[in-house]
Amino acid sequence: MKLPKVLKRIATAVCAVALAVGIAGCGGGEKEQFINIATGGTAGTYYPIGGAIAEVLNKNGMNASAQSTGASVANINMLKDKQVELAIVQNDITYYAVNGKEMFEEGGKIENLSGIASLYPETCQFVVREDSGIKSINDLRGKRVAVGAAGSGAEANARQILEAYGITYNDISEQFLSFAEGSYALKDGTVDAAFVTAGYPTASVQDIASQNKIRLLPIGDEQVKKLAEKYPFYSKTIVPSGTYQGFDEDVETVSVMAILVANDKIDAALGEKLTKAIFDNVDKIAAAHSAAKAINKESALEAMDFIKMNEGAAKVLK
């Protein structure tokens, strides 16, 4: 008995689908994994670097996208809640998360995090306008200081650095403003100093320097030592002359590290694949922001000893 043409076409289509499924099954076809990368605000360094990492992953057979977020603390919470799979985070904030300290003390330790790689230094920068007359961190007493968004990684850094000078929020007029908000406020003269933690040159600081001559406040050797003893994630850093427009001196400060962190949605196989893609294409990532020029395989395990590593990432980097 002959089938009507329409039934023959349906039968043919069903057979084709069955054949395709059979081929995929025989070939061990993998279910595609979407990789959402939490970055930071558009005025910082996480956003362009995270976007470049997503682009590299996409060109290497993965499906990744980067999104602007509230940066380190928000990113840790998004990883915890499985809203994203990867995030760029300060190493100090990650340390607090896995140990249930500082802003994570109330909620306790976060257990589903693993390290992928250490990326680049994030420099702590107290920025003032040169015409303010402020020349040292001690001069901030009684001044209006943008210390970062409330509960952010930058705000914790600002508080700890001020503490090394014996300064608390009782001694200043603290303003909880993001990088971009602090930049606008400093330009408008509604704050006397703005604090950022980001790879240099930082977009928000460049924005200030484009309209006003700026000064970065140095952190003295004694205070660097105090910070390193109490908070082992800090390291001494020199911001070189010429980093910003009109900036004509080297300035001693401190840095934390920007690291790439995953949650348990990234298994060892995917961790290996994405880590290899990143370190095979560091030149493409560095093209997105000069801070990313510091990304290299040789230093990719530094400042990561407090967090368990993704097994696949560790295999690539060891």
C-alpha positions as CSV (number, residue, x, y, z in Angstrom):
1,M,0.0,0.0,0.0
2,K,1.3,3.4,-1.0
3,L,1.6,6.2,1.6
4,P,0.1,9.6,0.8
5,K,2.8,12.1,-0.1
6,V,2.4,14.1,3.1
7,L,2.8,11.0,5.3
8,K,5.9,10.0,3.3
9,R,7.4,13.4,4.0
10,I,6.6,13.1,7.7
11,A,8.1,9.6,7.8
12,T,11.2,10.8,6.1
13,A,11.6,13.8,8.5
14,V,11.2,11.5,11.6
15,C,13.8,9.1,10.2
16,A,16.2,12.0,9.6
17,V,15.8,13.2,13.2
18,A,16.2,9.7,14.5
19,L,19.4,9.3,12.5
20,A,20.8,12.6,13.7
21,V,20.1,11.7,17.3
22,G,21.7,8.3,16.8
23,I,24.8,9.8,15.3
24,A,25.1,12.3,18.1
25,G,24.7,9.5,20.6
26,C,27.3,7.3,18.9
27,G,29.7,10.2,18.8
28,G,29.3,11.0,22.5
29,G,27.8,14.4,21.7
30,E,28.1,16.8,24.7
31,K,25.4,19.0,26.1
32,E,26.4,22.6,25.5
33,Q,27.3,24.5,28.7
34,F,26.5,28.2,28.9
35,I,29.2,30.1,30.8
36,N,28.0,33.4,32.3
37,I,30.9,35.6,33.5
38,A,30.3,38.2,36.2
39,T,32.6,41.2,35.8
40,G,32.1,44.6,37.3
41,G,31.0,48.2,36.5
42,T,31.7,49.6,33.1
43,A,34.2,52.2,34.6
44,G,36.5,49.5,36.0
45,T,38.8,46.8,34.5
46,Y,36.7,43.7,35.1
47,Y,34.2,44.6,32.4
48,P,36.5,44.9,29.4
49,I,38.7,42.0,30.5
50,G,35.7,39.7,31.2
51,G,34.3,40.6,27.8
52,A,37.6,39.6,26.2
53,I,37.6,36.3,28.1
54,A,34.1,35.6,26.9
55,E,35.1,36.3,23.3
56,V,38.1,34.0,23.5
57,L,35.9,31.2,25.0
58,N,33.3,31.6,22.2
59,K,36.0,31.3,19.6
60,N,37.2,28.1,21.2
61,G,33.9,26.2,21.0
62,M,32.2,27.4,24.2
63,N,29.1,29.6,24.7
64,A,30.1,32.5,27.0
65,S,28.8,35.9,27.8
66,A,30.0,38.6,30.2
67,Q,27.8,40.8,32.2
68,S,28.3,44.0,34.2
69,T,27.8,43.6,37.9
70,G,28.5,45.2,41.3
71,A,32.0,43.5,41.2
72,S,33.7,41.3,43.7
73,V,31.2,40.9,46.6
74,A,28.2,40.7,44.2
75,N,30.1,38.2,42.0
76,I,30.7,35.9,44.9
77,N,27.0,35.9,45.8
78,M,26.1,35.3,42.2
79,L,28.5,32.3,42.1
80,K,27.0,31.0,45.4
81,D,23.5,31.3,44.0
82,K,24.5,29.8,40.6
83,Q,23.3,32.8,38.7
84,V,26.7,32.8,36.9
85,E,29.4,30.1,36.4
86,L,32.6,32.2,36.4
87,A,33.5,35.6,37.9
88,I,36.5,37.9,38.3
89,V,36.9,38.6,42.0
90,Q,39.5,40.3,44.2
91,N,41.5,37.6,46.0
92,D,40.9,39.2,49.4
93,I,37.1,39.0,48.9
94,T,37.4,35.4,47.8
95,Y,39.5,34.8,51.0
96,Y,36.7,36.3,53.1
97,A,34.1,34.2,51.3
98,V,35.8,30.8,51.7
99,N,36.6,31.6,55.4
100,G,33.3,33.2,56.3
101,K,34.9,36.6,57.3
102,E,34.2,40.3,56.9
103,M,31.1,40.8,54.7
104,F,30.5,37.0,54.6
105,E,30.7,36.5,58.4
106,E,26.9,36.5,58.9
107,G,26.2,34.0,56.1
108,G,29.2,31.7,56.9
109,K,31.6,30.0,54.6
110,I,30.7,29.6,50.9
111,E,31.5,26.1,49.9
112,N,30.9,25.8,46.2
113,L,33.8,28.0,44.9
114,S,37.0,26.8,43.1
115,G,39.9,28.7,41.7
116,I,40.6,28.9,38.0
117,A,43.6,31.3,37.8
118,S,45.2,34.4,39.2
119,L,45.1,37.2,36.6
120,Y,46.6,40.6,37.4
121,P,47.3,43.0,40.3
122,E,44.5,45.3,41.4
123,T,46.0,48.5,42.7
124,C,44.6,50.5,45.6
125,Q,44.4,54.1,44.6
126,F,43.4,57.2,46.8
127,V,42.9,59.9,44.2
128,V,42.7,63.6,44.9
129,R,42.8,66.7,42.8
130,E,46.2,68.5,43.0
131,D,44.5,71.8,43.8
132,S,43.0,70.2,47.0
133,G,46.3,70.6,48.9
134,I,45.9,67.0,50.2
135,K,49.3,65.3,50.0
136,S,49.1,62.3,52.3
137,I,46.6,59.8,53.7
138,N,46.9,61.5,57.1
139,D,45.6,64.7,55.4
140,L,42.3,62.9,54.8
141,R,41.2,63.5,58.4
142,G,38.1,65.6,58.4
143,K,37.7,65.3,54.6
144,R,34.9,63.9,52.4
145,V,36.2,60.6,51.1
146,A,34.4,58.3,48.5
147,V,35.4,54.9,49.9
148,G,33.7,52.7,47.4
149,A,30.2,51.2,47.3
150,A,28.9,50.0,50.7
151,G,30.0,46.4,51.4
152,S,32.2,46.3,48.3
153,G,35.8,44.9,48.0
154,A,37.1,48.4,47.4
155,E,35.4,49.7,50.5
156,A,37.0,47.0,52.6
157,N,40.4,47.9,51.1
158,A,39.9,51.6,51.9
159,R,38.9,50.9,55.5
160,Q,41.9,48.7,56.1
161,I,44.4,51.1,54.6
162,L,42.9,54.0,56.6
163,E,43.1,51.7,59.7
164,A,46.9,51.3,59.1
165,Y,47.2,55.1,59.6
166,G,45.0,55.0,62.7
167,I,42.1,56.6,60.8
168,T,38.5,55.3,61.2
169,Y,35.3,56.5,59.6
170,N,34.8,58.6,62.7
171,D,37.7,60.7,61.5
172,I,36.4,61.3,58.0
173,S,33.1,62.0,56.2
174,E,32.8,58.7,54.3
175,Q,30.8,58.6,51.1
176,F,29.7,55.1,49.9
177,L,30.1,55.7,46.1
178,S,31.0,53.4,43.3
179,F,34.1,54.0,41.0
180,A,32.1,56.0,38.5
181,E,30.1,57.9,41.2
182,G,33.3,58.8,43.1
183,S,34.9,60.0,39.8
184,Y,32.0,62.4,39.1
185,A,31.9,63.6,42.7
186,L,35.7,64.4,42.7
187,K,35.4,66.3,39.4
188,D,32.4,68.2,40.8
189,G,34.2,69.0,44.1
190,T,31.5,67.3,46.2
191,V,34.2,64.9,47.7
192,D,37.8,65.6,48.5
193,A,39.2,62.2,47.7
194,A,38.0,59.1,45.8
195,F,39.2,55.5,46.4
196,V,39.4,52.8,43.7
197,T,40.8,49.3,43.6
198,A,41.4,48.3,40.0
199,G,44.2,47.6,37.6
200,Y,45.9,50.7,36.3
201,P,45.3,52.7,34.3
202,T,41.7,52.8,35.6
203,A,39.0,54.3,33.4
204,S,37.4,56.3,36.2
205,V,40.8,57.8,37.2
206,Q,41.7,58.6,33.6
207,D,38.3,60.4,33.4
208,I,39.2,62.6,36.4
209,A,42.8,63.2,35.0
210,S,41.4,64.3,31.7
211,Q,39.8,67.4,33.3
212,N,41.8,68.0,36.5
213,K,45.5,67.4,37.4
214,I,45.5,64.6,40.0
215,R,47.6,63.2,42.8
216,L,47.7,59.6,44.0
217,L,48.3,59.4,47.8
218,P,51.3,57.2,48.6
219,I,51.2,54.4,51.2
220,G,54.3,54.5,53.4
221,D,56.6,51.6,54.0
222,E,55.5,51.3,57.7
223,Q,51.8,51.1,56.7
224,V,52.6,48.6,53.8
225,K,54.3,46.4,56.4
226,K,51.3,46.7,58.8
227,L,48.9,45.7,56.1
228,A,50.9,42.8,54.9
229,E,51.2,41.4,58.4
230,K,47.5,41.6,59.2
231,Y,46.2,40.9,55.7
232,P,48.5,38.6,53.7
233,F,46.8,39.2,50.4
234,Y,48.3,42.8,50.1
235,S,51.6,43.3,48.2
236,K,53.6,46.5,47.6
237,T,53.1,48.1,44.2
238,I,54.6,51.1,42.4
239,V,52.3,53.1,40.1
240,P,54.7,54.5,37.5
241,S,55.0,58.1,36.3
242,G,53.0,58.7,33.2
243,T,50.2,56.2,34.1
244,Y,47.7,59.1,34.0
245,Q,47.6,62.3,32.1
246,G,49.8,64.9,33.9
247,F,51.0,62.3,36.3
248,D,54.7,62.9,36.7
249,E,55.9,60.8,39.7
250,D,56.1,57.1,40.8
251,V,53.8,56.4,43.7
252,E,54.1,53.6,46.2
253,T,50.9,51.8,47.1
254,V,49.5,48.3,47.6
255,S,47.6,45.8,45.4
256,V,45.4,42.8,45.8
257,M,45.0,40.2,42.9
258,A,42.2,39.8,40.5
259,I,41.5,36.1,40.2
260,L,39.1,34.0,38.1
261,V,36.7,31.9,40.3
262,A,34.2,29.3,39.3
263,N,31.4,27.5,41.1
264,D,30.6,23.7,40.9
265,K,28.7,24.1,37.6
266,I,32.2,24.2,36.0
267,D,33.5,20.6,36.2
268,A,37.1,19.5,35.6
269,A,36.7,18.9,31.9
270,L,35.2,22.3,31.2
271,G,37.7,23.9,33.6
272,E,40.6,22.4,31.6
273,K,39.1,23.5,28.3
274,L,38.4,27.1,29.3
275,T,41.7,27.6,31.2
276,K,43.6,26.3,28.1
277,A,41.7,28.7,25.9
278,I,42.4,31.7,28.1
279,F,46.2,31.0,28.4
280,D,46.6,30.2,24.7
281,N,45.1,33.6,23.9
282,V,46.4,36.0,26.6
283,D,47.5,38.4,23.8
284,K,43.8,38.8,22.7
285,I,42.7,39.5,26.3
286,A,45.5,42.0,26.9
287,A,44.3,43.9,23.9
288,A,41.1,44.7,25.8
289,H,42.9,46.5,28.7
290,S,46.5,47.1,29.6
291,A,46.1,45.6,33.1
292,A,45.6,42.3,31.4
293,K,49.2,42.4,30.0
294,A,50.2,40.9,33.4
295,I,48.2,37.7,32.8
296,N,50.6,34.8,32.3
297,K,50.8,31.1,33.0
298,E,53.9,31.5,35.2
299,S,52.1,33.6,37.8
300,A,48.6,32.0,37.4
301,L,48.7,30.1,40.7
302,E,50.0,32.9,42.8
303,A,47.7,34.2,45.6
304,M,45.4,31.2,45.2
305,D,46.6,28.9,48.1
306,F,43.5,29.6,50.3
307,I,41.0,28.2,47.8
308,K,40.7,24.7,46.3
309,M,41.5,24.7,42.6
310,N,39.3,23.4,39.8
311,E,41.0,20.1,38.9
312,G,41.0,20.9,35.2
313,A,42.4,24.4,35.6
314,A,45.2,23.0,37.9
315,K,46.1,20.4,35.3
316,V,46.7,23.2,32.7
317,L,48.6,25.4,35.0
318,K,50.9,23.0,36.9
